[in-house]
Amino acid sequence: MNDIIPAILGDTTPLSIVDVKLPTNPVYVLDLAFLIPLYIVTAIWLLRRHPWSGLLAGGLAVFNSLLSVSIVSSTLVQYSVDQSISLAVVPLFGIIALASFVLTVMYLSKLDGASW
């Protein structure tokens, strides 16, 4: 969001996109077009007890665990090559990964094997 909001307000292209010479940042597309709307829909469906909400919530918990671990690990690998890389995201995504993993285990422990 640090790149997106100033670029929108200034009617410019974010430097992170200009630097890699892509038409758009794939991370922005994944987050803004798919994940955030899916998280919102899942939250609303959970509140309304929609039949698909449990499946989406479980899938997103697993996905979020894997995504958070991959962000932490890629940051650590980048830091091992170039110590100028910031490690600021590691604690945050470490906590998110741990919380997502706990929620995933809780979700999987509640599944009834007979329903498969």
Secondary structure, 3 states (H helix, E strand, C coil): CCCHHHHHHHCCCCHHHHHHCCCCCHHHHHHHHHHHHHHHHHHHHHHHCCCCHHHHHHHHHHHHHHHHHHHHHHHHHHHHHCCCCCCCHHHHHHHHHHHHHHHHHHHHHHCCHHHC
